[in-house]
Amino acid sequence: MTGRRLLVTGATGNVGREVLAALAGSGHEVVAGLRDPARWDGDCPAVTVDLATGAGPDGPFDAMFLMRPPQLADPAPFRAFLNRYDRATRIVFLSVAGAERKSYLPHAKIEAVISEMGFAHCLVRPGYFMENLTTTLAGELSRSGKIVLPAGSLGFDWVSARDVGAAAAWAMTAQTAPEAVRVTTGTGVGFAEALEIVNRAAGTTFRYDPKSVLGFVRHARRNGEAWPFIAVMLMLHTLPRLTRETMQAGDVGEVLGRAPETLPEWAARNADGLRALQADQRRGA
Ligand SMILES: NC(=O)c1ccc[n+]([C@@H]2O[C@H](COP(=O)([O-])OP(=O)(O)OC[C@H]3O[C@@H](n4cnc5c(N)ncnc54)[C@H](OP(=O)(O)O)[C@@H]3O)[C@@H](O)[C@H]2O)c1
C-alpha cells in the first residue's frame, strides 16, 4: 500500500533513523518529527514534535511512529500530543518487551493511553538494543575499554535497532497490523559472551567488569553519572535478575520475512564505530 502520510517521531534516535531508512523509497509521504526541525538534515521534511509539552503538527496522518524519549516517564503529555489526531491514525508505539506484564513501566502507561484513547495501534516490543554498546555504554568503553554493570551473568535478548525500525515501518504501512509485534529472539546472552562475540567480529578487546549494585553506584558516581541515569541502568541491568523472566521468541521472521540480525552480524556492520571507541580508550590510556 503506497501513498500514505506518515509521521516519524524521535527521527534522530536509534530507532527513528532506522524507521526512516526502512521507509525511504517506499512511495509514502514521510515527515520527520523532532524538537528542533532547524537541525534536520534528512531527506524528508521535518516538523516540531516535543513530547514533553505535547507540541506536534496538525494531521492528518495515516500512521505514526511514536517513541518515548528515555527521560520522559509521565504519560500525560503523550495524551495531549495524541489528542489532536483522528483515532483512525495507526499509532505504532516503540514499547519494550514485557510491557504487557509490567504495568509500572512508563511504556505500559503510554500503551494504556493509546488504547484508552481509541487509536488504531500496533505496539512494537523489542528486547535489548545492540546499539546500547555504541550509545549509552560507549562512554565507558571509550574511557576504560570495559562494560561496568551490575548485571552478573544475566542474559539479554539482543536485537538491532535496524530490525526494530524495519518492524515498525512494516507496522505503519501494512494493510493491517497486529495489536503487538515482538522484536526479540527468545535467547539470552550475557555481557561476557556478548563482548567475546563483538571482539571476534570487530577485532576489539573489550571486557566485562560485573559489579555489585553498590560497587556500580560508586563507580558511576566517581565518573560523574547523574542519579536518573544510574536508576535506569539499575532498572535495566539488575531488576531482571530479581524477577527471573522467561524470554519469548519474536515475530521478526514472520513480519520481515528474514531472520533477525545477529550480534556477530551487527558487530561486523558496526566494526568501525566499535574500533573507534577502542582507539579513544588507547589514546586516553
Ligand atoms: N535501549 C534499549 O535497549 C531499549 C530496549 C527497548 C526499548 N527501548 C526504548 O526505546 C526508546 C528510545 O528509543 P531510541 O533508542 O531510538 O532513542 P534515542 O536514540 O535515545 O533518542 C532519543 C530521541 O528522543 C528524541 N527526544 C528527546 N526528547 C524529546 C522530546 N521532549 N520530544 C520529542 N522527542 C524527543 C530525540 O530527538 P531530538 O533530540 O532530535 O528532538 C531523539 O530522537 C525508549 O523509550 C526506550 O525505553 C530501549
The ligand as an ORCA input file, in Angstrom:
! r2SCAN-3c Opt
* xyz 0 1
  N      17.923      0.766     24.710
  C      17.246     -0.370     24.758
  O      17.813     -1.455     24.911
  C      15.757     -0.330     24.613
  C      15.050     -1.528     24.535
  C      13.661     -1.499     24.390
  C      13.011     -0.266     24.322
  N      13.735      0.873     24.406
  C      13.021      2.159     24.365
  O      13.354      2.858     23.171
  C      13.168      4.248     23.412
  C      14.417      5.001     22.960
  O      14.490      4.892     21.557
  P      15.823      5.277     20.774
  O      16.958      4.451     21.313
  O      15.509      5.232     19.334
  O      16.036      6.789     21.229
  P      17.390      7.574     21.413
  O      18.393      7.127     20.391
  O      17.728      7.518     22.870
  O      16.989      9.043     21.012
  C      16.150      9.827     21.786
  C      15.189     10.505     20.800
  O      14.219     11.172     21.568
  C      14.027     12.456     20.987
  N      13.572     13.333     22.040
  C      14.180     13.636     23.198
  N      13.402     14.439     23.922
  C      12.266     14.649     23.206
  C      11.081     15.373     23.436
  N      10.886     16.093     24.545
  N      10.126     15.353     22.492
  C      10.288     14.662     21.333
  N      11.390     13.949     21.057
  C      12.374     13.939     21.998
  C      15.373     12.854     20.439
  O      15.128     13.750     19.374
  P      15.585     15.267     19.319
  O      16.554     15.497     20.457
  O      16.225     15.420     17.984
  O      14.326     16.031     19.422
  C      15.871     11.512     19.893
  O      15.407     11.304     18.592
  C      12.933      4.419     24.910
  O      11.576      4.569     25.186
  C      13.454      3.113     25.463
  O      12.907      2.778     26.714
  C      15.085      0.880     24.533
*
